Amino acid sequence: MKPIHLLLLTMLATAAFAQTDPGPRPSPPPIPIPLRGLSPAESALFFQSVATFNEHETVAAGLGPRFNLDSCAGCHAQPAAGGSSPAQNPQVAVPHNTIPSFLQSNGPVRVVRFLRQPSGQPDGGVHDLFVITGRDDAPSACKIQQPDFSQTNNMTFRIPTPLFGLGLMEAISDATLQQSFAATALQRQSLGIAGHFNTSGNDGTITRFGWKAQNKSMLMFAGEAYNVEMGVTNELFPQERETDPGCATNATPEDHTNVATGAPSDLQLFTAFMRYLAPPPPPRPGPDPGAAVFGSLGCNLCHTPTFQTSPSTTAALSNQRVFLFSDLALHRMGQALADGVQQGNARGDEFRTAPLWGLADRLFFLHDGRSRDLLETIQLHDSPGSEAHQVIQNFNALPPQSKQDLLNYLRTI
């Protein structure tokens, strides 16, 4: 048995090298920032879109009959409009509704998908949390009730994906993504990493937006969210999801281009907001021991650090270096993270490699926001069936200081 003083020294040494997530940076930008190099007209459109992104919808404007929140900026709020879940969840303050148990005031904004229908058939679709019943601006004939959210074993959750820099992400060509993916094939194979792209069922091109890269474009991404998350019908999704005649009383599509004045629709403004929204700042220049660890482990084989955009009709998006930290491909993430939902070519245990840019400001991690800690998030990448297994084993074998160097580096991205 070791003498007491040696045991104490061992305990102190272990404590000194315990790895900790440094946490989000203390002073992120409080407002959304436009891309550098926008034309005066593009800049004006961006600032017009910011106001629309921050609006709270009313029933007369199209909210509901079922919805998850009444504002884009409510869900996409951290560290500024366009981000992800804020520290205080605005969903817990929605009036005239019962707040489900899986929503907490200090937890992430969540969207719910049911795994199976009552018949036992696969579901996978979004089931909105709230209804307009009881609101002062709702039709008195609307009496629909909230779904039953007590059977949490039939549910899977998603949190909002950050929107920063999506115009740059859209401007990366399919050929660039495919060439980069092919160039690392042998390295990935040596670590047990496979992967493939989700693609459009119509033209076969790479889809890249959403947790499973299920949406083709920012326009599609915005249109679906407007309809699914807030219940606002639009020119891409013109039909109401709720057909109760006492509730679906507005003419559709509720959001549309004003032909008489030429004023853009909300959907067009949401798309402009994402297209012209600046990306998070790149990692600080110069050598970083954590960056070296990131590459040596093989993290970079999925979280590809940089890409170059193609020539674009928007000069600010043309031939730009993009510090994305994602290959935008689908990878098997193992039993611990599988959600059982198939979207396009993405199976139930597959997710798009989450872009790491903006990690310096994130509060919640993984598709369902279950973790607030980077170290825990890394470990959750390793479970039966995960392509990240060998990379995580390599991480676990690192000396304590190298692990901490990696965590520190991730919080600079």
N, C-alpha and C positions, 0 to 999 in steps of 0.2 A: 504494500500500500504506500502511495506517495505521502510524504510529510504534508501537514496542513498548509504550510507556506507555499509548497509547490502546487498544491491543488488550487490555492487562491490565485497564484500567478497564472496558471492555466486558464482559470475562469476569466480573469481580467483580460488575458490575451485574446480569448475567444470573443469576449464582449467588444473589444477594441476593433475586431475585424468583422463584426456582424454587419451584413450588407443591409443597407436601407435605401429606399426610394427617396431621392432628394426632394420630390414633390414638385408641383408646378411652379414656374417662375413667378416671383412676387408682383411684378408690374407689367402685365400684358397690355397690349393696346386696347383701350376701352371702346373704340368705335371701329366699324369695318373700314378697311383701307382699299382704295381702288388700285388696279394695276398701274404700274408706271408706263407711260407712253401712250395712254389713251388720247384719242382726238378730243377736241372740245365737245363735239356732239356725243361721243361715247361717254365722256365724263359726266355730262349733264344727264344722260339716260341712267347712268349708274346711281347718281344721287337721287333721282326720281324713284328708282327701284328700291333704294334703301327705305324710303318712307313707306312704300307699299309692303315691303317685307315685314315692317314693324307694326302694320295695322292689325287691329283686332276685328275679326269678322262678326257680323250680325246675321240673324236668321234672314232678314230681308235681303242681305247681300249674298246669301247662299249657305251660311253655316248650317251644318247638319243635313238631315235630321239626326244622324249619328256622327260623332267626331271624337278626336283624341285631344285636341286643344284648339283654341280659336285664333292662333297667331303663329306664323312661321318662326318669328324671332323668339317666341316663348320656348320652343324646343331647341332651336339652334342659337344658344345664348352665351356659351362659354368659349373664349374669354370675351367675345363681342358678337354682335349679330352675324350669323353665318357659321358659328361654331357648333359645339355639341351640348350635351346636358349641363345646365348650370348647377351651382351648389345647392340651391333651393328649388325643388321641383314645383313648377307652377300648376301641375295637374292636381295637386292635393287641395287647391283652392277653387276648383270648378264647382259652382253652386248647383243646387237642385239635383244632385246625383250622390250616390253612395261611392265613397272612395275605396277602391279595391285594396285588399291587404298588402299586395305586392308593390304598391306605391307608397313611398315614404317621403316626408318633407325634405330630408337630407339625402335622398336617393336619386337615381337617374330618372329622367323622362323615359317612359316605356310605352311601346306598342305591343299589343298582344296578338299572337297567331294561335289558333286552335289546331292541334295535331290531327284530330279526327272529328268527323261529323257525328251527330247522335246515332246515325245508322252504322257507324264503325268504319265508314269509308274515309280515305285520306282527305284532309281539309287543307291546312297550310295557309289559309287566307287571313287577312287582318280582320279582327273583330273589334270595332271601335268601343272605347271604354264608356263614353258618355252619350246622353240623348238630350234633345232640346226641350223635352217635356217639362213643364213648370216654369220655363223662362218667360219673362214679361213680353219678349218680342216673338214668342212662338205662337203658332195658331192654336186656338183653344181646343180645336178638335184633335190635336196631336197628343196621343196617349201612349205612345210606344214606351216600352220599359227597357232598362239596361239588360244586357246579357248576364247570365249567371257566371260569375268569375270565381266560384268556390272550388271548382275542380282544377286546381293548379297543376295536377299531374298531366292534364291534357293541354297545357299551354307552353308556349315558348315565347321569349321576349326579344325585342330589338330596341336599341337606343339610336338616337339620331346620329348620322354620319356627318362629320364636319364638311362644310361647303367651300372652304378657302381654296383658291387656286384651281377650281374645277375647270375653268376655261382652258388653262394650260394642260390639264390632264386630258381633256377632250381633244386637244390639238396634237397629241402624240399619235403618229400614224400607226395603223395596224402592222405595217411592215417593220417599223422600228421595234414594236413590242415583240413580234415574232422572231426577229433577228437576235435580239437580246436574249430571249428565252432559249433559242437554239444554241447560242454561244456558251451557255452554262450547262448544257445537257450532261456532259460527262461528270462535271463536278457534282451536280445534283444527284446523279445516279449513285455516285460513291457514298452519298449520305442518305440514301433512301428517299430522296425527294423526287416526286413525279410532277403532277400538275398538268393543267390544260386550261384553255380559255373558254369562257362562256361566250356564246355567239348568238346573233340574231337568227331566228327561224326563217326570216324572209330573205335577207341578202347574204347571210353567212359571215358578216363582219363582226369584230370583237365588241361585245357589250362590256361596260366597265363601271357603271354607277350602281351603288347599293351594296349591301353586305355580301350578296352573292353575285355581284356584277350582273344583275338581272335586267337593268335598263340600258338602252342603247345610247341615249343622248340626255343632255341636261333638260331639254324641252320635255322629253318623255318622263324624266325623273320628277320634274316640277309638276307636270299635269297629273301624274298618278298621285303624288303627295297631296295636291290640292283637293282631289276628289276623295281619296281614301282617308287622309288624316283630318280634313276639315269638312268633308262632305260637299265641297263646292264643285258643281259640274262646270265643265269648261270645254273648249273646242277640241281637245284630245279625248276627254272622257265626258261625253255629253249626257249620259244617262244617270239618273239617281240610283244609288245603291239601295236605298230604302223606298219601297213602293207603296207604303201606307198612304192612301189618298188624303188622310187628315193631316199628314206631315209634309209630303212632297208637293207643296202648293206653288212654288216658284216656276215661272217659265224657264226652260232650259235651252242652251247652256247658260248657267247663271253668270259666269264670267265669259266675256267675249270681246272681240275687237269692235270698237265703235266705228262703224263704216262711215257714218255721217261726218264725224270730226277727225277721224284718223288716229284717235287716241289709242295707245297700245292697251292690250288686255293685261290683267294681273299676271296671267301665265307668261306673257312675253316679258313683263318686267321682272318676274322671278328668275327667268332664264338669263336676262341681262345682268341681274345681280350676281348670279353665280359665275357667269362668263367673265365679268370684269372685276370680280373680287380678287384682291391680291393674295398670293400664297403666304404661308407662314415664313418668317425669315429663315434663311438657310443656316446650317451649322456654322459656328465660328470658324474662320480660316486657320490654317496651320495644323501641325501634328497634334493628335489627341490619342492618348493611350487607349481610351475606350473605343475609338474608331478602329484601331488596329485589332482589338479583341473582336469587334463586330464582324470584321472581315475574316479573321482566322477561324471563327466558329462556323462560318457558313450562313450567318444571318442574312448576308447580302445576296444570297442566291435566290431568296424570295423577296426580301425587302430591298430591291434594286435601288441603289442610292440616287442615281440621276438618269434622266433621259433628255433628248433634244426634241423640241416640237418641230413640226413641218412648217413650210410656208403657209401663212394664213391670210385671209382677207382682212383680219384685224391685225394691224402692225404690232400691237403690244403682245400678241400671242405668237408671232412669227419667229421661228428659229431661236427659241428661248431655251435656256438650260432649266430643267425642272428637277428640283430636289425632292422627288416623290417618295422614295423609299418603299416602293412596291413594284412588283412585276405585273399587277392587275390580273394575274391568273388565279385559277381556283386550285386549292390544295386541300387534301384530307386533313382534318384537324383532330381526329380521334374521338373516342367515345365521350370524353368529359365535356367536349364543346359541341358535339353533334346536336342539331336541333330537329332533325327528322323532316325538314321542309325541303322539297325539291323545287327549284326555280330555273327554268331553262335547262341547261346542261349541268347545273349545280345540284349535286345530290345532297342527301340529308346531313352528311358529315363534312361537306365541302364549303369553304368560304373563300371569297376573294382575299388575297393578301392585303391586309389593312395598310393603307399608306401611313407611314409614321410621321410625315411632316406635321408639325403642330403638336407633337407629343409633349413639348415643353409646357403646354397649357391645359392638357387634358386632365379631367378629374375622375372619369370612369373609363374602364377598359373592357375589351371583348364585346362581342355583338350584343350581349344582354346586359352589360354594365355591372356584372357580378363582382368585379374587382376594382379596388381603388389603388392598388399597389403594383408597381411594375415587376417586382420580384415574384410576387404571386402570379401575375399574368404570364410571365415567362414559364413558370413551372406548369401552369395549366395547359401549355402547348404540348405537353408530353402525357399522353394516355394511349391505351391500345388503339392501333390503327392510325396514329398521327404520323404524318410525314416529317414532323419536326423532332421525332424521337432522338435521333443521333445527335442533332445539334444541341438539344437540351442536355443530353448526357455529357457532351463536350463542355457545356457551360458548367454543369455540376462538378466536373473534374478540375475546374480552374482554381487557382489560389484565391483567397478572399479578396485581395486587393484588385485583382483583375476583374472579378465580378463587380466590385464597386465601381471600377473605372467604366465598365459597360453601362451600369445604371446611370452614372453621372453623364455619360455621353448621350444616352437616349433622351435625357432631360434638356439637352441643348438643341434637339432637332425641332 
